[in-house]
Amino acid sequence: MWVFYSFVSSFFLFFSYPFKIGDTIHIHDKDFPVIAEIEDIGAFYISMINKEGELVIYPNNLLLQKGISIINLESKLDSEFTD
């Protein structure tokens, strides 16, 4: 059953595109909060590098159950819309 949930989560992430490779995100998990830069978005998991340089693998189905903040979104918007 978890394969089905992972597939549906991957489908949602690929088509809704809430974040992309290179974005720094904060996953709001009370037991294991993560702040890391996205390195790869796979079919079943997301690979990220945290500020300590550790590789963090996070399953897509868990990713959709947690609150996520895109940390560097505002700075990217400012740099894209400059005169």
N, C-alpha and C positions, 0 to 999 in steps of 0.2 A: 504494500500500500504506500510506503514512503517513496517508492519510485514514481508512482503516479503524482504525488504531491510535489516532488522535485521537478517533474516534467512540467506540470502546470505552472509552478513558480518560475521556471526558466522561460516558458512561453510568455508569461506576463512581463518579466524583466526585459526580454528582447524587444517586445513590441511597445511597451510603455516608456522605456528608456528613461527612468528617473535619474540615473547617474551614468557616468561614462568612465572609461579608463583614464587615470590621471587625477580624478576627483579625490579629495580627502573627505572621508565620511566618518561620522560618529554613530556607532550602533548603540542605542540606549538599552542595554541589557543589565539588570541589577546585579546579576551574578558575575558576568564577564563583559564589562563595557569595552568596546574597541574603538580606537581612533587610529585610522590607517589610510594609506593611499591605495586606490584600486590599481592592481597590476594586470588582472585578467578577469574576464567574466566568462565562465564556462557554462556548460549545459546543466551541471548539478551544483556548482559551487563558485564562489568568488575568491580569488587570490588577492591578498593585500599585504602591504609592507607597513609595519608600525614604525614609530619614531625610534625604537630601539634596534631597528633593522631586522626584526623577526618576521618570517613569513606566516601570515594568518590565513587559514582556509576556513571559509564560512559557508555553510550550506544555504542554497537559495531558498529552500522552504522555511528555514529559520529566519532568514533575512526579511522575509515578507511579514513575519509575525512581530517584529521589533520596530520601534520607532527609529528613524534614521534622519540625521541632519547632514546636509552637505556643507562642510565647513568653508571651503574656498569658493563657493558659488558667487558671492558678492564681488570678490576681487576679480574674478573672471569676467563678470558682467561689466565692471568698470573698465577693464582693459579692452573689451570688445567694442564699446561704444564711445570711444574718445574721438575728439575732433582732430 
